[in-house]
Amino acid sequence: MKAMSRLFAALVVGATLAGCATTGTKVSSNSEPYRELAKSQQLWCSSFKDACTCAIDGTRTTCSLVYACVNSGNCKGAQ
């Protein structure tokens, strides 16, 4: 659980500092941690809808999380 918290914190910091996937990018993931991170962002996304324009397995999330998932090899473009 500690590793998940650290990964989430790193991704939040990365979201503010790093480039993002293109707006509207939709991916599918074979990684349960990335799916859970996308779900955990739902409260935040409900407050800042403009920041959550990408999706992992249909769950709206930040494009920086999608970018990290794709670059780690855990996500692939969805149709």
Phi, psi and omega in degrees: 000325179297321179296322179295318179296319179293319178297315179298315179299318179296321180290323177295315178296317178298328180297327181274340185251334188256165174292163184240166170294159179299141179307134179087005180294131178240130181228162171246149185233146173257012185246115178298321178301320179291323176297318179293321177297319178299317178295322182291342179275359186297321178297314179296317181295329179292335177273327184235067186303325181294341181273350184243075184251004178247174183212145171243118181049042177084354178267118179297136183206180178286149179292334178292326176293319177297317179301314180295320180295316179295315182292337177275351180087009181266354180228149175229152179304137178261156180268000000 
